[in-house]
Amino acid sequence: MTDNAEEKIPPWHSLLAGTSEQIEAITSDKPLTVVSAGAGTGKTYTLAQRFAWLLSADKDCAVDQILVLTFTEKAALEMQERIKKTVGDWYCRYPKDLSHLGRSVRFIDDAYISTIHSFSMKVIRESGLVLNIDPAAGIAPGPKEYIWWDDFAAALGDASASRLLPLLSGIWQERADEIFNDEFFIDFVNSYGPAMLAQTAKKASDILGRVR
């Protein structure tokens, strides 16, 4: 039984590389597979092989059916390059057994590999009217984001709701107006300082954005 089972293993499976835990993650067929790993442990390497595995193991799987999200543009670019190289290498090593990968190699640039923010903007542009979000909305560049938080801190320092409201929209304007009219608000700002409060709000915003 063991000999027959081993003979049925496709030769291209020899392409898999990594620790037993990494290979388990790469080949997992569970609906949800969670991998927790620190920096420098081979997450990108493992995920690139996972991408190649899904395409190799399922001939009907296409590159645009797999979504890969990262937090930074640098990580997304690195992931794109690693995945492209891995899929190409697997196809070159076993062109007959993995002949269906030829299609994936040709259309690899159509793969959804991006930051969470970029993918979210793609969804908004395609479904903005359904989501009641302006399809023309965009991701604020770094310099513009810094200016926004500086203006936010200045508005807190001046205790000026009128200065802050133009920076907000919808329900957030109502909430800001309510907070600025709170009798303890001035004492709160004076106790912690507008710069510190703005910095804390920014960190909370970054964390909440990642949790979503």
C-alpha positions as CSV (number, residue, x, y, z in Angstrom):
1,M,0.0,0.0,0.0
2,T,2.8,2.4,0.9
3,D,4.7,1.7,-2.3
4,N,1.6,2.3,-4.5
5,A,0.8,5.5,-2.7
6,E,4.3,6.8,-3.2
7,E,4.1,5.9,-6.9
8,K,1.0,8.0,-7.3
9,I,2.7,11.2,-6.0
10,P,3.2,13.5,-9.0
11,P,6.9,14.1,-9.7
12,W,6.4,17.9,-9.6
13,H,5.7,17.6,-5.9
14,S,9.5,17.5,-5.4
15,L,9.5,21.2,-6.1
16,L,8.1,21.9,-2.7
17,A,10.7,23.3,-0.3
18,G,10.7,24.3,3.3
19,T,10.1,23.0,6.8
20,S,7.3,20.5,7.4
21,E,5.1,23.3,8.8
22,Q,5.7,25.4,5.7
23,I,4.9,22.6,3.4
24,E,1.8,21.8,5.4
25,A,0.6,25.4,4.9
26,I,1.5,25.4,1.2
27,T,-0.5,22.2,0.5
28,S,-3.4,22.7,2.9
29,D,-6.9,22.1,1.5
30,K,-8.7,23.4,4.5
31,P,-11.2,26.3,4.1
32,L,-9.1,28.4,6.4
33,T,-5.4,28.0,7.1
34,V,-3.8,30.5,9.5
35,V,0.0,30.8,9.7
36,S,1.7,32.9,12.4
37,A,5.3,33.7,11.8
38,G,7.8,36.4,12.7
39,A,10.1,38.5,10.5
40,G,12.6,36.6,8.4
41,T,10.9,33.2,8.7
42,G,10.1,32.7,5.1
43,K,6.5,34.0,4.9
44,T,6.9,35.4,1.3
45,Y,8.7,32.3,0.2
46,T,5.9,30.1,1.6
47,L,3.1,32.2,0.2
48,A,4.7,32.2,-3.3
49,Q,4.8,28.4,-3.2
50,R,1.2,28.4,-2.0
51,F,0.2,30.4,-5.0
52,A,2.1,28.1,-7.4
53,W,0.6,25.0,-5.6
54,L,-3.0,26.2,-6.1
55,L,-2.4,26.7,-9.8
56,S,-0.5,23.4,-10.2
57,A,-2.8,21.2,-8.2
58,D,-6.0,22.5,-9.8
59,K,-6.0,22.8,-13.6
60,D,-9.1,24.9,-13.5
61,C,-7.6,27.5,-11.2
62,A,-6.7,30.8,-12.8
63,V,-4.4,33.5,-11.6
64,D,-7.2,36.0,-11.3
65,Q,-9.1,33.7,-8.9
66,I,-6.4,34.1,-6.2
67,L,-6.2,37.2,-4.0
68,V,-3.0,38.2,-2.3
69,L,-3.0,41.2,0.0
70,T,-0.2,42.9,1.9
71,F,0.1,46.0,4.1
72,T,2.8,47.9,2.1
73,E,3.6,48.7,-1.5
74,K,7.1,47.3,-1.0
75,A,5.8,44.0,0.3
76,A,3.3,43.8,-2.6
77,L,6.0,44.4,-5.2
78,E,8.2,41.8,-3.6
79,M,5.4,39.3,-3.5
80,Q,4.6,39.9,-7.2
81,E,8.2,39.3,-8.2
82,R,8.5,36.1,-6.0
83,I,5.2,34.6,-7.2
84,K,6.0,35.3,-10.9
85,K,9.4,33.7,-10.5
86,T,8.1,30.7,-8.6
87,V,5.3,29.9,-11.1
88,G,7.7,30.4,-14.0
89,D,10.3,28.1,-12.4
90,W,7.8,25.4,-11.7
91,Y,6.5,25.4,-15.3
92,C,10.1,25.3,-16.7
93,R,11.0,22.4,-14.4
94,Y,8.0,20.3,-15.4
95,P,6.6,21.6,-18.7
96,K,4.8,18.3,-19.4
97,D,3.3,17.5,-16.0
98,L,2.4,21.2,-15.4
99,S,1.6,22.1,-19.0
100,H,-1.5,23.9,-17.7
101,L,0.8,26.4,-15.9
102,G,1.7,27.8,-19.3
103,R,-1.6,29.8,-19.2
104,S,-0.8,31.0,-15.7
105,V,2.7,32.2,-16.8
106,R,1.2,34.2,-19.7
107,F,-1.5,35.9,-17.5
108,I,0.5,36.2,-14.3
109,D,0.3,40.0,-14.5
110,D,-3.5,39.7,-14.1
111,A,-3.1,38.3,-10.6
112,Y,-4.6,40.3,-7.7
113,I,-1.5,41.0,-5.7
114,S,-1.6,44.4,-4.0
115,T,-2.0,46.3,-0.7
116,I,-5.2,46.1,1.2
117,H,-5.8,49.8,0.4
118,S,-5.3,49.4,-3.3
119,F,-7.6,46.4,-3.5
120,S,-10.2,48.3,-1.4
121,M,-10.0,51.1,-3.9
122,K,-10.6,48.7,-6.8
123,V,-13.7,47.4,-5.1
124,I,-14.9,51.0,-4.5
125,R,-14.4,52.0,-8.1
126,E,-16.2,48.9,-9.3
127,S,-19.1,49.1,-6.8
128,G,-19.0,52.6,-5.5
129,L,-22.6,53.4,-6.3
130,V,-23.8,50.2,-4.5
131,L,-21.6,51.1,-1.5
132,N,-22.8,54.7,-1.5
133,I,-19.1,55.8,-1.8
134,D,-17.8,58.2,-4.3
135,P,-16.2,56.1,-7.1
136,A,-13.8,59.0,-7.6
137,A,-12.4,58.6,-4.1
138,G,-8.7,57.8,-3.9
139,I,-5.9,56.8,-1.5
140,A,-4.3,59.9,0.2
141,P,-0.6,60.0,-0.6
142,G,1.8,60.1,2.3
143,P,2.5,63.9,2.3
144,K,-1.2,64.7,2.1
145,E,-1.9,62.4,5.0
146,Y,0.7,64.1,7.1
147,I,-0.8,67.5,6.3
148,W,-4.2,66.2,7.3
149,W,-3.0,65.0,10.7
150,D,-1.2,68.3,11.3
151,D,-4.4,70.2,10.5
152,F,-6.2,67.8,12.9
153,A,-3.8,68.6,15.7
154,A,-4.1,72.3,15.0
155,A,-7.9,72.1,15.2
156,L,-7.7,70.3,18.5
157,G,-5.2,72.9,19.8
158,D,-7.6,75.8,18.8
159,A,-10.6,73.8,20.1
160,S,-12.2,74.8,16.8
161,A,-14.9,72.5,15.5
162,S,-15.4,74.8,12.5
163,R,-11.7,74.2,11.5
164,L,-12.0,70.4,11.8
165,L,-15.4,69.8,10.2
166,P,-14.2,70.5,6.6
167,L,-11.7,67.6,7.1
168,L,-14.5,65.2,7.9
169,S,-17.7,64.0,6.3
170,G,-21.1,62.6,7.2
171,I,-21.5,61.1,10.6
172,W,-18.0,62.1,11.6
173,Q,-18.9,65.8,11.4
174,E,-21.8,65.2,13.8
175,R,-19.6,63.3,16.1
176,A,-16.8,66.0,16.1
177,D,-19.3,68.7,16.8
178,E,-20.7,66.7,19.7
179,I,-17.2,66.2,21.2
180,F,-16.1,69.8,20.8
181,N,-19.2,70.9,22.7
182,D,-18.5,68.6,25.6
183,E,-17.8,70.6,28.8
184,F,-14.7,68.5,29.6
185,F,-13.2,68.6,26.1
186,I,-10.9,71.6,26.7
187,D,-9.5,70.0,29.9
188,F,-8.9,66.8,28.0
189,V,-7.0,68.5,25.2
190,N,-4.9,70.5,27.7
191,S,-4.1,67.4,29.8
192,Y,-2.7,65.4,26.9
193,G,-1.8,68.0,24.3
194,P,-3.2,68.2,20.8
195,A,-0.1,66.6,19.1
196,M,-0.2,63.6,21.4
197,L,-4.0,63.2,20.8
198,A,-3.5,63.4,17.1
199,Q,-0.7,60.9,17.1
200,T,-2.8,58.5,19.3
201,A,-5.8,58.9,16.9
202,K,-3.6,58.1,13.9
203,K,-2.2,55.0,15.5
204,A,-5.7,53.8,16.4
205,S,-6.8,54.5,12.8
206,D,-3.9,52.4,11.4
207,I,-4.7,49.5,13.8
208,L,-8.4,49.5,13.0
209,G,-7.7,49.7,9.3
210,R,-5.6,46.5,9.6
211,V,-8.2,44.7,11.7
212,R,-10.8,45.2,9.0
